[in-house]
Amino acid sequence: MRVVVVTGAAGAIGGAISRRFVAAGEQVVGLDLRSGAGVVRCDVADEADVAEAFAAIRQRAGPVEVLVNCAGMTGAGSVEDEPPEVWRRILEVNLTSAYLCAREALPDMRRAGGGRIVNLASVNGRFGGSSLSGPAYAASKGGLLTLTRFLAREHAADNIQVNAVAPGPHDTPMWQALDPGRREGILDTIPGGGPGDPEDLAGVVTFLCSPEARFITGATLDVNGGQWMG
């Protein structure tokens, strides 16, 4: 049984990922601004908060062997529309949090002889985003893909596999909050139909953390019904 940390665990996708790991017999600790069952309140964009949370996890559960960076927030509009403070906060939550959490987890993984990190990016990081995502969201998710490759190359010799998943639209409260016309327009861009099911997406994440994925690192799995192919 491994200790698994999932950030953004109170969200629809983070929650689905956490449940899938629990069902597989793993010990899961969630990090989120919203606390709840199995979720520790933590601002994953804050260095001190992250250090305190990981110290508590080590004390109560043991060293971290799996990290899933799922915390995220979106923006909207153009570069001129998105205020600098919003730009900075989105980058901190979506990208800096993955850096901070990896810094805490990597020493544990090295001591354990290996580990797994999965970063939840987005199809917006693939095709550049739109006014629906806003510029900071797209930039942060693109940065997350590059961070994934950097970590994978840097820590391959430590037996630490680092991969990313780039989802397209999934059936979450954020998706349901869009007006029907906007949802229909997005679905028209997906050859395979949609939206996706968060439970299926969780299965992709747990696969990347399974023995069958031991030879996959630095990869991005696109889970978007064909919305982006490359």
N, C-alpha and C positions, 0 to 999 in steps of 0.2 A: 504494500500500500504506500503510495507516494503522497507527499504533501503538494497540493495544487493550489496556486493562487490565481484567482480570476478577478481582474479589475473591471469596474462597471458591472458588477454582479447583480445589482438591483434592477438592471434594465432587461428588456425582453430577450435580447440575444445573450447577454452575459448570464442571465438566469437559466436559459436553456442549456448553455455550455456547462454551468455548474451542476445542473441536475444530471446531465449525461455522465459527467465524471463521478458523481456520487453513486449513480447506478452501476458504474463499473468498479465500485469498491474503493475509490480513491478518497483521501481526506481533503476536502475542499474548504478553503477560506476565501471568502469574497471581500473585495475592497470597493467601497462606494461612498459617495456623500450621503446616500440614504442608507441607514442601518436597517438590519432585519435579521431573520434567522440565518445564521451562518455567514453574516456579512458584518465586517468591521467598518465603522465609519472612518473614512480617510479621504483627504483631498490628495489624489494621486499626482497632482501637479505641484505639490508642496514638498520640498526636500525633507524637511523635518518630520512632517506627517508620515511620509513613506518610510523613513528610517525607523520611526517609532513603531509603525505597524509591523514591519518585517521583524523587528526585534521581539515583539510580542508573539508573532507567529512561531518563531524559532523556539521561544521559551515554552509555549503551550503545545505545539504540534511537532516541532522538529524542523530540520533544514528543508528548504524549498527545492523541489526537483522539477516542477513544471510551473511555468508562468504563462498565463494567457492575458495579453494586454488588449482589453476590450473596451475600456473607458473611452468615451468620445462625446463630442457635441458638434452640432452643425451650425452653419451661419446662413446667409442669404444675400443675394444682390451682387453688385459689382465691387471692384476695388474702391470706387468712390462712395459706394453706399455703406460699406462695412467700416465702422469706426475703429481706430487704432486699438482701443482697449479690448474690443471684441476680437480683433485679429490676434492680439497677444494671448488672450485667454484660450481661444480655440487651439492655437499652436501648443500652449502649455498642457492642456488637457489631452489632446490627441497624440502629440509627438513627444513632448518633454516627459510626460508621465511614463512612457515606455522606456525611455533612457534611464529615468530614476529607478524604476522597478527592476530593470535589467541589472543595474549597478548593485542592487541589493541581492538579487538572486544568483548572479554568476558565481560568487565565491562559494556559496552552498553547493551549487552544481559541480564545480570543480572538485570539491572535497568528496562529493558522492561518486565521482567517477563519470559523471555525465548528467545530462538534463535536456529538457525541451522548452523552447520558447515559441509561442505562436502570437503573431501580431495581427489584429483585426484591422485591415486597411479598408479600401472601398474601391468600387469601379470608378469613382470620381478621381482617384489617384492614378488611374490608367488613362482615362480620356481627357482629363483636365478640368472636369467639373462644369458647372453652369451656374446661372443665377439662383437655381434651387438650392445648391450646396453652399454657394458663396466661395470667395477665393481662398480664405484661410483653411476651410475644410479640405478643399482639393489639394492645396499645397501641403497641409499636414499629413494627409494620407499618402501623397506621393513621397514625402520625406520618410514616412514609416516603411515604405517599400525599400528605400535605399538603406535605412538603418537595419532592416532585416538582413540584407545581403552583407552589409559590413559585419554585423555580429556573427553571421554564419561563417564567413571566411576567417574571422579573427579567432573563433572558438571551436573550429572543426577539430583541431588537435586535442581539445579538452573533451571530446565526445559529447558536445552540446549541439543539438540540431536546432536551427532557428529558421522558421518559415512564416509566411504570411498568407492570409486568406483575404481575398478582395470581393466582398459580396456586392451584388446588385440589390435592387429593392426587395425587402422582405416584409412579411406581414407582422408589423410591429405597431404600437400606438403612434409612432411618428409617421408611419405610412398611412394609417387610418385618419390621421389629422389633416392630410392633404385633401383639397377639394376634389370631388369625383372627376372633374374634367382634367385636372392635372394628373391624377392617377391613370386615367385612360390614355393620356398622351405619353406617359412613361411606358406603359405596358405595350404601346404600339412599337416601341423600339426594341422589344425583347422577343426574338423569334420563338423561343421556347415557352412563351407565356410566363405568367407570374401573378403575384409576387411569390418569392420563395418562402419556405417554412423555416422559422428559426430552429426548430428541432432537427431538421435535416442539416442545417448549417453547423449545428453543434456536433453532429456526427463527423463532419469533415475535420473539425478541430481535434476531436478525440482521436481520429485516425492518425493525424500528424504527430500525435503524442504516443502512438502505439508502436510495438516492436516491428510491425509490418512497414513502418515508415522510417526505419533506421538509416536508410540510404538516401533520404530526401533532406536536403538542407539548402538554404538560400533560395527556395522556390516560392512562388506566389500561385496559389490555387484560385482561379477565377470561378466564383459561384454566382452567376448572373443570368443564367438562361440564354446565353448567347448575346447579351446586350453589348458586350465588348469582346472581341476575339483578337488575340495577338500573340 
